[in-house]
């Protein structure tokens, strides 16, 4: 009887010691987890406010803030496991190996994501801009973290991986408020160049869409095979670029012909050599 009571008391004493030791660790781990979760939530809210103040694209905000939250939460969980006596070195090694494997398997996707982040942060173009990217020209319809969507002038939807957009030259035709119209007009060698210049100047002055600053450029650019080529470079607001280009092409042709200048076709001089009578 005394031996059984002694054994019970020993077991009870050992259980009390273990409960005290593990209880303190468990309470500390729970406290660290709760505090860490609160800190992670605060960091997510603070980052969201900072990104909104910095005018970061709304597509990037949920992903970036969620990434920060779960990364902080992962560190808190590793710390909690270490507090209750679980070896975290092996867990970190397994997570690192798994992350490496996933990264290699999703290399293309991660590249598109990284490029999408760069596009959303540095903003080389915005939704509604007319751009040429990855050898495709169109109006930007959407910029996501993985793809960029363009609508071509003939209303075809083009979806381009962000890595192809960020890794190539980007032309943004809507970035500046003004654009220059570049035209080349050819006149015959027999035509009066001064008359052609005056006719071109009068044609440009009659169009109110042409800006006075920067000034218009009219100059002989080349003595071609069949014509004297004159460059005509007026400036206009970017929304008037294509209507002005189309109208000027027609009016310059009509006004130059009305003034007596000709728009020559490509010409070639052919010389026929007759065999001499001595050769016969």
C-alpha positions in Angstrom: 0.0 0.0 0.0 2.8 2.4 0.9 4.7 1.5 -2.2 1.7 2.3 -4.5 1.1 5.6 -2.7 4.8 6.4 -3.2 4.6 5.6 -6.9 1.5 7.7 -7.3 3.1 10.6 -5.5 6.2 10.4 -7.7 4.2 10.3 -10.9 2.0 13.2 -9.7 5.1 15.2 -8.8 6.7 14.5 -12.2 3.4 15.4 -14.0 3.2 18.7 -12.1 6.8 19.5 -13.0 6.2 18.7 -16.7 3.0 20.7 -16.7 4.7 23.6 -15.2 7.6 23.5 -17.6 5.5 22.9 -20.7 2.7 25.2 -19.6 5.0 28.1 -19.4 6.4 27.3 -22.8 2.9 26.8 -24.3 1.6 30.0 -22.8 4.6 31.9 -24.1 4.2 30.3 -27.6 0.6 31.3 -27.7 1.4 34.8 -26.6 4.1 35.1 -29.3 1.7 33.8 -31.9 -1.0 36.2 -31.0 1.3 39.2 -30.8 3.0 38.2 -34.1 -0.3 37.8 -35.8 -1.3 41.3 -34.6 2.0 42.7 -35.8 1.6 41.0 -39.2 -1.9 42.5 -39.6 -0.6 45.9 -38.7 2.2 45.6 -41.2 -0.3 44.6 -43.9 -2.5 47.6 -43.2 0.4 50.0 -43.0 1.8 48.8 -46.3 -1.7 49.1 -48.0 -1.9 52.7 -46.9 1.6 53.5 -48.0 1.0 51.9 -51.5 -2.3 53.8 -51.9 -0.5 57.1 -51.0 2.2 56.3 -53.5 -0.4 55.7 -56.2 0.6 52.1 -56.8 -1.6 50.2 -59.2 -4.6 48.6 -57.4 -3.8 45.3 -59.0 -0.5 45.0 -57.1 -1.8 46.1 -53.7 -3.7 43.0 -52.5 -0.9 40.6 -53.7 2.0 42.7 -52.1 0.2 43.2 -48.8 -0.8 39.6 -48.6 2.7 38.5 -49.4 4.1 40.6 -46.5 1.4 39.3 -44.1 2.0 35.6 -44.8 5.8 36.0 -44.8 5.7 37.6 -41.3 3.2 34.9 -40.1 5.6 32.2 -41.4 8.5 33.7 -39.3 6.2 33.8 -36.3 5.2 30.2 -36.7 8.8 29.1 -36.9 9.6 31.1 -33.7 6.6 29.5 -31.9 7.7 26.0 -32.9 11.2 26.7 -31.6 9.8 27.9 -28.3 8.0 24.6 -27.6 11.1 22.6 -28.4 10.6 21.5 -32.0 13.8 21.7 -34.1 13.1 24.3 -36.8 16.3 23.8 -38.8 15.0 20.8 -40.6 11.7 22.5 -41.3 13.5 25.6 -42.7 15.6 23.3 -44.9 12.6 21.4 -46.2 10.8 24.7 -46.9 13.8 26.0 -48.7 14.2 22.9 -50.9 10.5 23.0 -51.7 10.7 26.7 -52.6 13.6 26.0 -54.9 11.8 23.2 -56.6 8.6 25.3 -57.0 10.7 28.2 -58.3 12.4 26.1 -60.9 9.1 24.6 -62.0 7.4 28.0 -62.3 10.4 29.9 -63.7 8.4 31.3 -66.6 5.5 32.3 -64.4 7.6 33.9 -61.8 9.5 35.8 -64.5 6.1 37.1 -65.8 5.2 38.1 -62.2 8.4 39.9 -61.6 8.0 41.8 -64.9 4.4 42.6 -64.0 5.6 44.1 -60.7 8.1 46.2 -62.6 5.5 47.4 -65.0 3.1 48.3 -62.2 5.7 50.1 -60.1 7.6 52.0 -62.8 4.5 52.6 -65.1 6.1 52.9 -68.5 2.5 53.1 -69.8 -1.0 53.2 -68.4 -4.4 51.8 -69.3 -5.7 53.7 -72.3 -2.3 54.5 -73.8 -1.5 53.5 -77.3 1.8 51.6 -77.2 4.0 49.3 -79.2 5.4 46.5 -77.0 6.8 43.1 -78.0 6.4 44.1 -81.6 2.6 44.6 -81.1 0.9 48.0 -81.3 -2.4 48.7 -79.6 -4.3 50.4 -76.8 -3.6 49.1 -73.3 -6.7 47.5 -71.9 -5.4 45.9 -68.7 -2.1 45.4 -66.9 -2.1 42.4 -64.5 0.7 40.8 -62.6 1.2 38.2 -65.3 0.0 39.6 -68.6 -0.6 42.8 -70.5 -3.7 43.1 -72.7 -3.8 45.3 -75.8 -6.5 46.1 -78.3 -5.2 46.6 -81.8 -6.6 49.3 -84.1 -8.7 46.7 -85.9 -10.2 45.6 -82.5 -8.2 42.4 -81.9 -7.4 41.5 -78.3 -3.7 40.6 -77.8 -2.5 39.1 -74.5 1.3 39.4 -74.0 3.3 37.8 -71.2 4.8 40.5 -69.0 8.3 39.2 -69.4 8.1 39.8 -73.2 6.9 43.3 -72.6 9.4 44.3 -70.0 12.3 42.6 -71.8 11.7 44.5 -75.1 11.6 48.1 -76.3 8.4 49.9 -75.3 7.1 52.8 -77.4 4.5 54.8 -75.7 2.8 57.1 -78.3 0.5 58.7 -75.6 3.3 59.7 -73.2 3.7 63.2 -74.6 0.9 65.8 -75.2 2.2 66.6 -78.7 3.5 64.6 -81.6 5.3 65.4 -84.9 3.8 64.4 -88.2 6.5 63.3 -90.6 5.6 63.4 -94.3 7.7 63.2 -97.5 6.5 65.0 -100.6 8.2 64.4 -104.0 8.2 66.9 -106.8 9.7 66.7 -110.3 13.2 68.0 -111.0 11.7 70.5 -113.4 9.4 72.0 -110.8 10.1 75.2 -108.9 11.2 74.3 -105.4 10.3 77.8 -104.1 6.8 77.5 -105.4 6.5 74.1 -103.8 7.7 75.5 -100.4 5.2 78.3 -100.6 2.3 76.0 -101.5 3.2 73.7 -98.6 3.4 76.6 -96.1 0.0 77.9 -97.2 -1.5 74.4 -96.8 -0.1 74.1 -93.3 -1.2 77.6 -92.2 -4.8 76.9 -93.3 -5.0 74.0 -90.8 -5.8 75.1 -87.2 -4.7 71.8 -85.7 -1.0 72.5 -86.5 0.9 74.1 -83.6 3.1 77.1 -84.0 5.5 75.9 -81.3 7.6 73.9 -82.1 7.9 75.4 -85.5 7.2 73.5 -88.7 10.1 72.1 -90.6 10.0 72.2 -94.5 13.3 71.2 -96.2 14.7 69.3 -99.2 15.8 66.0 -97.7 17.0 64.0 -100.8 17.6 64.2 -104.5 15.9 60.9 -105.3 16.1 58.7 -108.4 12.8 60.2 -109.8 12.0 63.2 -107.6 13.2 66.0 -105.3 12.0 64.8 -101.9 10.8 67.5 -99.4 10.2 66.6 -95.7 7.2 68.2 -94.1 7.2 68.1 -90.3 4.4 69.9 -88.5 3.5 69.4 -84.8 0.0 68.8 -83.4 -1.7 67.5 -80.3 -1.5 63.7 -80.0 -5.2 63.2 -80.4 -5.1 65.0 -83.8 -2.1 63.0 -85.1 -3.8 60.5 -87.4 -6.7 62.8 -88.7 -4.1 65.5 -89.5 -1.8 63.1 -91.2 -4.5 61.7 -93.4 -5.8 65.2 -94.3 -2.4 66.7 -95.0 -1.5 63.8 -97.3 -4.4 64.5 -99.5 -4.3 68.3 -99.4 -0.6 68.6 -100.1 -1.1 66.4 -103.2 -4.1 68.4 -104.4 -2.6 71.8 -103.7 0.8 71.1 -105.3 -0.8 69.8 -108.5 -3.1 72.9 -108.5 0.0 75.1 -108.2 1.6 73.5 -111.2 3.9 71.0 -109.4 3.8 67.4 -110.4 4.1 64.3 -108.2 6.3 62.1 -110.4 6.2 58.4 -110.7 9.4 56.3 -110.5 11.2 56.7 -113.8 14.0 54.9 -115.5 16.0 55.9 -118.6 16.4 53.0 -121.0 19.1 53.2 -123.7 19.0 50.9 -126.6 22.2 50.1 -128.3 22.0 49.2 -132.0 24.6 46.8 -133.3 26.9 48.5 -135.8 27.0 47.5 -139.5 30.6 46.4 -139.2 29.7 43.8 -136.6 27.3 42.3 -139.1 
